[in-house]
Amino acid sequence: MLKFQEIIDKIDQLEEANILLAALEFRIFTHLGNTGLTAPALARKANAQAEPMERLLNALASMGALKKLDRKYFNTRETFKHFCEDSPHYKRGHVMLRKTNRDEWSGLIKVIREGRNFPEFEGEDDPEFRREFTYAMHERSQLYAPQIAECVARKPVGYLLDLGGGPGSYSAEILKHEKQAHALIVDRPATLESAKEIIAKQKAGSRIEMSAGDIFELDHKQTFDTVLFSNILHMYSTKENRLLLKRIHRALKPSGRLILVDLFLDDKETSPMDAAFFSLTMLMFTKTGKSYTFSETEKLLTAAGFGKFKRFPLTNGSSILECSRK
Protein backbone atom coordinates (compact mmCIF):
# COMPACT_ATOMS: atom_id res chain seq x y z
CA MET A 1 0.00 0.00 0.00
CA LEU A 2 1.33 3.41 -0.96
CA LYS A 3 1.49 5.78 1.99
CA PHE A 4 0.62 9.48 1.75
CA GLN A 5 4.21 10.72 1.45
CA GLU A 6 5.07 8.03 -1.11
CA ILE A 7 2.19 9.22 -3.30
CA ILE A 8 3.37 12.83 -2.99
CA ASP A 9 6.96 11.80 -3.76
CA LYS A 10 5.89 10.01 -6.94
CA ILE A 11 3.93 13.05 -8.11
CA ASP A 12 6.94 15.25 -7.38
CA GLN A 13 9.07 13.09 -9.68
CA LEU A 14 7.35 14.98 -12.50
CA GLU A 15 9.72 17.85 -11.72
CA GLU A 16 12.80 15.73 -12.37
CA ALA A 17 11.23 14.20 -15.49
CA ASN A 18 10.47 17.62 -16.97
CA ILE A 19 13.96 18.91 -16.18
CA LEU A 20 15.53 15.98 -18.02
CA LEU A 21 13.10 16.27 -20.93
CA ALA A 22 13.97 19.97 -21.25
CA ALA A 23 17.64 18.97 -21.46
CA LEU A 24 16.82 16.62 -24.34
CA GLU A 25 14.67 19.20 -26.09
CA PHE A 26 17.47 21.79 -25.98
CA ARG A 27 20.04 19.10 -26.95
CA ILE A 28 22.18 20.14 -23.99
CA PHE A 29 24.16 16.90 -23.86
CA THR A 30 24.94 17.13 -27.58
CA HIS A 31 25.94 20.81 -27.41
CA LEU A 32 28.32 20.03 -24.53
CA GLY A 33 29.91 17.01 -26.18
CA ASN A 34 33.39 16.50 -24.71
CA THR A 35 33.88 20.15 -23.79
CA GLY A 36 32.73 22.52 -21.05
CA LEU A 37 30.49 25.51 -21.75
CA THR A 38 29.10 28.38 -19.71
CA ALA A 39 25.36 28.94 -19.44
CA PRO A 40 25.37 31.90 -21.89
CA ALA A 41 27.36 29.88 -24.44
CA LEU A 42 24.96 26.94 -24.14
CA ALA A 43 21.96 29.26 -24.35
CA ARG A 44 23.25 30.65 -27.67
CA LYS A 45 23.71 27.15 -29.09
CA ALA A 46 20.27 26.09 -27.89
CA ASN A 47 18.53 29.31 -29.00
CA ALA A 48 17.40 30.01 -25.44
CA GLN A 49 17.66 32.70 -22.77
CA ALA A 50 20.83 32.73 -20.65
CA GLU A 51 19.38 33.16 -17.14
CA PRO A 52 16.67 30.45 -17.44
CA MET A 53 19.25 28.17 -19.08
CA GLU A 54 21.61 28.65 -16.14
CA ARG A 55 18.87 27.62 -13.71
CA LEU A 56 18.14 24.54 -15.79
CA LEU A 57 21.82 23.61 -15.94
CA ASN A 58 22.20 24.06 -12.19
CA ALA A 59 19.22 21.78 -11.62
CA LEU A 60 20.71 19.16 -13.94
CA ALA A 61 24.02 19.39 -12.08
CA SER A 62 22.23 19.00 -8.74
CA MET A 63 20.63 15.80 -10.04
CA GLY A 64 23.98 14.42 -11.21
CA ALA A 65 23.12 14.64 -14.92
CA LEU A 66 25.87 17.25 -15.46
CA LYS A 67 29.06 18.38 -13.71
CA LYS A 68 29.80 22.03 -12.90
CA LEU A 69 33.35 23.33 -12.53
CA ASP A 70 33.72 27.04 -11.90
CA ARG A 71 31.13 28.50 -14.29
CA LYS A 72 31.32 25.76 -16.93
CA TYR A 73 29.10 22.72 -17.32
CA PHE A 74 30.26 19.29 -18.53
CA ASN A 75 28.63 16.01 -19.48
CA THR A 76 29.02 13.06 -17.16
CA ARG A 77 30.35 9.82 -18.64
CA GLU A 78 26.79 8.48 -18.85
CA THR A 79 25.17 11.55 -20.43
CA PHE A 80 27.88 11.81 -23.08
CA LYS A 81 27.72 8.09 -23.87
CA HIS A 82 23.95 7.77 -24.24
CA PHE A 83 22.59 11.26 -24.93
CA CYS A 84 25.23 13.07 -26.98
CA GLU A 85 24.55 12.67 -30.70
CA ASP A 86 28.30 12.46 -31.42
CA SER A 87 28.68 9.34 -29.27
CA PRO A 88 28.69 5.94 -31.04
CA HIS A 89 26.40 4.73 -28.23
CA TYR A 90 23.83 7.52 -28.63
CA LYS A 91 20.35 6.18 -27.85
CA ARG A 92 18.53 7.96 -30.64
CA GLY A 93 15.40 5.85 -30.33
CA HIS A 94 15.06 6.31 -26.59
CA VAL A 95 15.51 10.06 -26.96
CA MET A 96 12.88 10.27 -29.68
CA LEU A 97 10.31 8.31 -27.69
CA ARG A 98 10.83 10.35 -24.51
CA LYS A 99 10.49 13.61 -26.40
CA THR A 100 7.42 12.37 -28.28
CA ASN A 101 5.72 11.09 -25.13
CA ARG A 102 6.47 14.27 -23.17
CA ASP A 103 3.07 15.89 -23.71
CA GLU A 104 1.02 12.86 -24.68
CA TRP A 105 0.78 11.42 -21.16
CA SER A 106 -0.91 14.66 -20.13
CA GLY A 107 -3.81 13.47 -22.29
CA LEU A 108 -4.59 10.51 -20.02
CA ILE A 109 -7.51 12.25 -18.31
CA LYS A 110 -9.07 13.21 -21.66
CA VAL A 111 -8.76 9.66 -22.98
CA ILE A 112 -10.40 8.19 -19.88
CA ARG A 113 -13.20 10.76 -20.02
CA GLU A 114 -13.86 10.78 -23.78
CA GLY A 115 -12.36 7.56 -25.13
CA ARG A 116 -9.65 7.23 -27.74
CA ASN A 117 -11.41 8.18 -30.96
CA PHE A 118 -8.62 10.53 -32.05
CA PRO A 119 -7.72 11.48 -35.66
CA GLU A 120 -4.03 10.65 -35.06
CA PHE A 121 -4.94 6.97 -35.19
CA GLU A 122 -5.98 7.40 -38.83
CA GLY A 123 -3.95 8.02 -41.96
CA GLU A 124 -0.62 6.85 -43.27
CA ASP A 125 2.33 5.79 -41.15
CA ASP A 126 5.04 8.44 -40.67
CA PRO A 127 8.26 6.93 -42.13
CA GLU A 128 10.55 9.14 -40.04
CA PHE A 129 8.77 8.25 -36.82
CA ARG A 130 8.83 4.57 -37.80
CA ARG A 131 12.56 4.75 -38.46
CA GLU A 132 13.35 6.24 -35.06
CA PHE A 133 10.85 3.94 -33.34
CA THR A 134 12.63 0.93 -34.85
CA TYR A 135 15.90 2.07 -33.34
CA ALA A 136 14.15 2.56 -30.00
CA MET A 137 12.89 -1.02 -30.13
CA HIS A 138 16.39 -2.26 -30.97
CA GLU A 139 17.81 -0.41 -27.98
CA ARG A 140 15.10 -1.79 -25.72
CA SER A 141 15.63 -5.33 -27.03
CA GLN A 142 19.08 -5.46 -25.47
CA LEU A 143 17.35 -6.09 -22.13
CA TYR A 144 15.62 -9.22 -23.37
CA ALA A 145 17.40 -10.64 -26.42
CA PRO A 146 19.79 -13.05 -24.62
CA GLN A 147 17.01 -14.52 -22.45
CA ILE A 148 14.61 -14.87 -25.38
CA ALA A 149 17.25 -16.47 -27.60
CA GLU A 150 18.24 -18.97 -24.93
CA CYS A 151 14.61 -19.96 -24.36
CA VAL A 152 13.73 -20.27 -28.06
CA ALA A 153 16.94 -22.09 -29.04
CA ARG A 154 16.62 -24.77 -26.37
CA LYS A 155 14.65 -26.60 -29.11
CA PRO A 156 15.38 -26.67 -32.86
CA VAL A 157 14.43 -23.36 -34.49
CA GLY A 158 14.62 -24.25 -38.19
CA TYR A 159 12.95 -21.68 -40.43
CA LEU A 160 11.83 -18.77 -38.24
CA LEU A 161 9.14 -16.26 -39.14
CA ASP A 162 9.56 -13.04 -37.15
CA LEU A 163 6.15 -11.46 -37.67
CA GLY A 164 6.19 -7.71 -37.12
CA GLY A 165 9.81 -8.24 -36.13
CA GLY A 166 10.83 -4.58 -36.14
CA PRO A 167 14.63 -4.27 -35.99
CA GLY A 168 15.12 -8.05 -36.10
CA SER A 169 17.18 -7.94 -32.92
CA TYR A 170 15.60 -11.06 -31.45
CA SER A 171 15.95 -13.06 -34.65
CA ALA A 172 19.62 -12.14 -34.93
CA GLU A 173 20.26 -13.25 -31.36
CA ILE A 174 18.32 -16.51 -31.80
CA LEU A 175 20.26 -17.38 -34.95
CA LYS A 176 23.53 -17.02 -33.06
CA HIS A 177 22.48 -20.06 -31.03
CA GLU A 178 21.50 -22.23 -34.00
CA LYS A 179 23.93 -21.99 -36.89
CA GLN A 180 21.67 -23.84 -39.35
CA ALA A 181 18.58 -21.76 -38.69
CA HIS A 182 17.46 -18.87 -40.88
CA ALA A 183 14.73 -16.27 -40.51
CA LEU A 184 12.25 -14.13 -42.41
CA ILE A 185 11.19 -10.77 -40.93
CA VAL A 186 7.87 -9.32 -42.08
CA ASP A 187 7.14 -5.67 -41.27
CA ARG A 188 6.41 -2.22 -42.71
CA PRO A 189 8.73 -0.90 -45.43
CA ALA A 190 9.95 2.02 -43.30
CA THR A 191 10.71 -0.34 -40.42
CA LEU A 192 12.71 -2.68 -42.61
CA GLU A 193 14.84 0.18 -43.91
CA SER A 194 16.17 0.67 -40.39
CA ALA A 195 16.25 -3.07 -39.73
CA LYS A 196 18.61 -3.55 -42.68
CA GLU A 197 21.08 -1.12 -41.11
CA ILE A 198 20.84 -2.87 -37.75
CA ILE A 199 21.00 -6.43 -39.08
CA ALA A 200 23.99 -5.63 -41.30
CA LYS A 201 26.05 -5.30 -38.11
CA GLN A 202 24.95 -8.70 -36.75
CA LYS A 203 26.92 -11.90 -37.24
CA ALA A 204 23.82 -13.83 -38.31
CA GLY A 205 22.66 -11.11 -40.70
CA SER A 206 23.34 -13.14 -43.83
CA ARG A 207 20.76 -15.73 -42.70
CA ILE A 208 17.98 -13.18 -42.27
CA GLU A 209 15.61 -12.25 -45.11
CA MET A 210 13.11 -9.39 -45.05
CA SER A 211 9.70 -8.98 -46.61
CA ALA A 212 7.74 -5.73 -46.55
CA GLY A 213 4.07 -6.23 -45.97
CA ASP A 214 1.02 -6.05 -43.73
CA ILE A 215 1.01 -8.70 -41.02
CA PHE A 216 -2.77 -9.01 -41.44
CA GLU A 217 -2.23 -10.15 -45.02
CA LEU A 218 0.21 -12.92 -44.16
CA ASP A 219 -0.10 -15.49 -46.92
CA HIS A 220 3.30 -17.07 -47.55
CA LYS A 221 3.45 -20.20 -49.67
CA GLN A 222 6.19 -21.65 -47.48
CA THR A 223 5.57 -22.80 -43.92
CA PHE A 224 7.73 -22.24 -40.88
CA ASP A 225 9.11 -24.30 -38.02
CA THR A 226 8.90 -21.42 -35.54
CA VAL A 227 7.01 -18.13 -35.44
CA LEU A 228 8.07 -15.27 -33.19
CA PHE A 229 5.22 -12.89 -32.31
CA SER A 230 6.99 -10.34 -30.15
CA ASN A 231 5.29 -7.29 -28.61
CA ILE A 232 2.53 -7.30 -31.20
CA LEU A 233 -0.38 -8.80 -29.26
CA HIS A 234 -0.81 -5.67 -27.10
CA MET A 235 -1.28 -3.43 -30.14
CA TYR A 236 -4.59 -4.96 -31.23
CA SER A 237 -8.08 -5.91 -30.08
CA THR A 238 -9.22 -9.43 -29.28
CA LYS A 239 -10.92 -9.64 -32.67
CA GLU A 240 -7.80 -8.51 -34.53
CA ASN A 241 -5.55 -10.89 -32.60
CA ARG A 242 -7.92 -13.77 -33.29
CA LEU A 243 -7.43 -13.15 -37.01
CA LEU A 244 -3.64 -12.84 -36.68
CA LEU A 245 -3.31 -16.05 -34.65
CA LYS A 246 -5.33 -18.02 -37.21
CA ARG A 247 -3.02 -16.79 -39.96
CA ILE A 248 0.00 -17.75 -37.88
CA HIS A 249 -1.49 -21.21 -37.34
CA ARG A 250 -1.74 -21.71 -41.10
CA ALA A 251 1.85 -20.50 -41.58
CA LEU A 252 3.28 -23.08 -39.15
CA LYS A 253 4.26 -26.64 -39.96
CA PRO A 254 2.46 -29.37 -37.99
CA SER A 255 3.71 -29.26 -34.38
CA GLY A 256 5.53 -25.99 -35.15
CA ARG A 257 6.12 -23.57 -32.28
CA LEU A 258 4.69 -20.12 -31.69
CA ILE A 259 6.65 -17.87 -29.33
CA LEU A 260 4.79 -14.86 -27.94
CA VAL A 261 6.70 -12.17 -26.06
CA ASP A 262 4.69 -9.53 -24.26
CA LEU A 263 3.81 -7.81 -20.99
CA PHE A 264 1.22 -10.31 -19.77
CA LEU A 265 -1.01 -9.56 -16.77
CA ASP A 266 -2.17 -11.89 -14.02
CA ASP A 267 -5.89 -12.66 -13.77
CA LYS A 268 -6.51 -9.67 -11.46
CA GLU A 269 -4.97 -7.42 -14.14
CA THR A 270 -2.92 -5.58 -11.50
CA SER A 271 0.42 -7.39 -11.71
CA PRO A 272 3.13 -7.08 -12.85
CA MET A 273 3.01 -3.30 -12.44
CA ASP A 274 4.88 -2.76 -15.75
CA ALA A 275 2.10 -4.56 -17.62
CA ALA A 276 -0.65 -2.63 -15.82
CA PHE A 277 1.08 0.67 -16.66
CA PHE A 278 1.62 -0.48 -20.22
CA SER A 279 -2.10 -1.10 -20.68
CA LEU A 280 -2.61 2.63 -20.05
CA THR A 281 0.12 3.38 -22.59
CA MET A 282 -1.77 1.31 -25.16
CA LEU A 283 -4.98 3.14 -24.25
CA MET A 284 -3.38 6.43 -25.26
CA PHE A 285 -1.13 5.42 -28.14
CA THR A 286 -3.06 2.72 -30.04
CA LYS A 287 -6.51 2.48 -31.54
CA THR A 288 -7.51 -0.84 -29.93
CA GLY A 289 -4.54 -2.18 -27.93
CA LYS A 290 -4.21 -3.26 -24.31
CA SER A 291 -2.21 -5.59 -22.06
CA TYR A 292 -3.64 -9.13 -22.06
CA THR A 293 -3.71 -11.63 -19.23
CA PHE A 294 -2.10 -15.03 -19.67
CA SER A 295 -5.56 -16.61 -19.42
CA GLU A 296 -7.06 -14.38 -22.12
CA THR A 297 -4.15 -15.11 -24.42
CA GLU A 298 -4.28 -18.87 -23.90
CA LYS A 299 -8.00 -18.85 -24.69
CA LEU A 300 -7.32 -17.00 -27.93
CA LEU A 301 -4.55 -19.45 -28.78
CA THR A 302 -6.69 -22.49 -28.00
CA ALA A 303 -9.45 -21.20 -30.28
CA ALA A 304 -6.87 -20.69 -33.04
CA GLY A 305 -5.63 -24.30 -32.78
CA PHE A 306 -2.67 -24.10 -30.38
CA GLY A 307 -1.84 -26.08 -27.26
CA LYS A 308 0.96 -27.20 -24.89
CA PHE A 309 1.39 -23.82 -23.22
CA LYS A 310 4.54 -22.91 -21.31
CA ARG A 311 5.32 -19.63 -19.57
CA PHE A 312 8.79 -18.15 -19.03
CA PRO A 313 9.27 -14.92 -17.06
CA LEU A 314 11.64 -12.26 -18.37
CA THR A 315 12.73 -9.00 -16.76
CA ASN A 316 10.79 -5.74 -16.38
CA GLY A 317 7.40 -7.42 -16.38
CA SER A 318 7.72 -9.17 -19.75
CA SER A 319 7.23 -12.88 -20.31
CA ILE A 320 7.38 -15.55 -22.99
CA LEU A 321 4.35 -17.68 -23.75
CA GLU A 322 5.25 -20.71 -25.86
CA CYS A 323 2.77 -23.05 -27.54
CA SER A 324 2.55 -25.56 -30.40
CA ARG A 325 0.36 -25.95 -33.44
CA LYS A 326 -2.03 -28.85 -32.97
N, C-alpha and C positions, 0 to 999 in steps of 0.2 A: 504494500500500500504506500502510495506517495504521500509524504507528509507535506504540511503547508509550505514550509521553507523550501522543500525540494521542488515543489510546483513553481514557486516564485523563481528559484534559481534556473530552472529550465526555460522559463519565459525570458529571463534576463540574458540567456545565451544568444538571443536574437541580436543583442548589441555586438557581440564578438563576430557573429556571422556576417552582419552588415559591414563591419569594419573590414573584414577579409574580402568580402565581395567588392567593396569599393577599391581595394588594392588591385584586384584583378581587372576591374573595369578601367582603371587608370594605367594599367600595365606597369605598375610600380616595379615589380620584380624584374621585368624585362628592361626597363629604362636603367635600373641600377646595374644589371649585369654583374661583372666582376670588379666594378669600381665603386667608389663612394661619391655621393652627391649631397649637396645641401638641399633644404626644402625649396628655396626659390628656383634652383636649377631643375629640380624634379618637377616643380609646378609648370615651368616653361615647356618641358618635354611632354607633359601630360595635358597641356592646354587647360590649366586650372589656376586657381588663386593661391598665392604663396602662404598666407596665414592659415587658411583652412587646411591646406596640404600639410603644413608643419604639424598641426594638431593630429591629423590622421597618421602621419609618420610616427609621431611620439606614441600614439596608441598602439600601433603595430609593434614598435620596439618594446613597449611594456608587456605585450603578449608574448614576446619572443619570436615574432615573425621577421623582425629586422634587428640589426645591431646599430647602435649610435655611438660614434666616437667624435668627441668635440661637437662640431655642428654638422657633421656628415653622417649619412645613413648608408648602411651596407646590407646586402643580402646575407642570410645565414646559409650554411651549406645546403640545407633542405630546400629553402625557397629558391635558391639559384638552380639546384638540380631539377626540381619538378615544375617550377612556375616561371622560369626565365626562358623565353622563346629561343634563345641562342644555345641552350643546353641540349645535348643529344638525348636527354631523358625527359624533356619537356612533356608534360601530360596535357597535350592539346585537347583531347576529348573531355577529360575531367573539367578543364577550365571552361570549355564551351557549355557543358551541361550545367555547371554551377551558375554561370552568368545567365543562361537561358531560364533556369528555374527561379532566378532571384525574385521576380515579381509574381510568377505564376502561382506559387503557394499561397500568396495573399488572396487568391480567388477561391480558396477552399469554402469559405462561408457561402459565397454566391452559388457554388456548385451544389452544396448540400440543400440550399433553399430552393433553387430553381431547376436543378438537374443539369445535365451536361450536353444539352442540345446547342453546341456552339459552332459557328461557321468554320472555325479553324480545323475542325475534324473533316471538312470537305475539301475537295480540290486535289490538285496534283502534289506529289511528294516534292519537297525542296531538296535538290541534289546536294547543295552545299551543306545543309543541315545533316543530311544522311551521311555524307562523307565524314564530318566531324563526329557524328554519333557512332559511326563504325569504329573509329579510333578510340572513342570512350569505352565501347564494349570490349575492345581488345585490351585496353589497360585494365579494365575491371576483371577480365578473364584470368589475369595472372594470379588472382586469389584462389581460383578453383581448378584451373586446367590440370595440374598434376594429380589431384585427387580424382577428378573425373576420368582422366586417362587411365589411371591405375584400376579403377573400378570397371570401366568398359573393357579394357584389354585383358582382364583376368580370364575371359573367354575369347575364342576366335572372333575377329572383327570382320574379316573378309571385305566385301564391297560395302562401304559406308555411305549412306545418304545423310548429309547434314542439311536438314530442311530449315530454311530461314537462318542459315549458319553465320550470317554477319561476317566478321573478320576471318572466320575459319580457324580461330585460335585453338579451339578444342579439337577439331579434326587433326590439325598439325601435331598436337601433343599426343593424341591417340595413336597416330601413325608412327610416332617414334618408338612405341612399344611393340608394334607388330610390323615388321619390315616388309611383309608380303601384302599387307592391306593397302587399299587405295580408296579415295573418297571423291564424292561429287557434292559440291555446295550449290544450293539453289537459293537465290535471293534477288533483290532488286538490282537493276543495272548500276545505279549510283553506289550502292553498297559494295558490289563486286569490284568496282574500280579501286576502292580503298583496300579491299581484301587482297587484290593482286599485289599491291605494294607490300602488304604485311606478310603474305604467304611467301613472297619471293625471298624473304630473309630467313625462312624456316628450312631446316634440313630435309623435311619430308615434302617440301613444296612441289617437287616434280611428280609426286603421286596424287596430287589434288587437282581435280578438274572443277570448272565453274560453269554454271548455266543460269543465265538471267531469266527470271520468270516469276509469275505469281504463284505462291505456294498453294492457293486454292484451286489452281488449274493443273496440279501435279498429275501427269499422265505419261510417265516414262515407259518405254517398251521394255526396258530391262528391269529386273527385280534386284533387291538388295538383301544382304545378309543382316545388316544392322541399320537402323535409322536413329539419328540423334535429333531430338526435338527439344532444343534448349532455349528456355526463356521466351517461348512463344505462346504457350498456353494462356498466360495471364493477360495477353493482349486482346483476347477475343471472348465472345459470349459462349454460353453452353452450346447453343445451336451451331455456331460457327466452328467450335472445336469438335463437335460431333462429326461434322462434314470432313474436317481435316483428318481426324483419326481414322475414318473409313478409307480415305484416300491413302493414308500411310499403310493401312492393313493390306490394301491391294498391291502396294509397292514392295512389300516384304515377301521373301521366300517363305515357304512353310517352315514353321518353328523359328523364323527370324526374330531378332530382338528389337524392341523399341526402348530407347533410353530417353526419359523425360528428365530435364533439369529445370527446377523452378523453386520459388519460395512458397512451399506448401504450408497450409494452416492445419492446426489440429481441429477436432470436431467442434470445439467451442468457438473457433475462429478468433481467438485472442492470443495465440502463441504459435510460433515464435513471434516476438515483437516486430522483427524486421518484416515478416510477411504481413502482419496486420497493418503496419505503416505503409507497406508497398501497395496494399489494396486501395488506400486513399490516393496514392500516387496515380494508380491506374484510373481511379475515378476522375481525376483532373486532366490526365494527359492521353487518354484513349477514349474511343467512342463507346466501347462495350466491355472493356477489360476489367479484371478483378483478380485477387488472389484466390486460388481454389484450395479446398481441403483435400487431404489424401483420399478420404472416402468419396467425395464428389468425383475426383479424377478417376478412381478405380471403377466407379459405376459407369462413367463414360467409356472407359477402356473396355470393360466387359461387354457393353452394348455394341462396341465396334469389333468385337471378336478377339480380344486379348485376354490372357490369363497369366498365372504364375508370377504374381506380383512380389517384388522385393524392394525394400526401402533402404537407402543409404544416406545418412546425414552428412552434410558438408558444413562449411563455416558460414558465419553471418546469416544464419536462418535459411539457407538454401539446402535442398536435398535432391537426391536422385531417386526416381521411381522407375524401376526396370520391369518389363513384362515381355511376354512372347506371343507371337501370332499363333492362334489355335489352328 
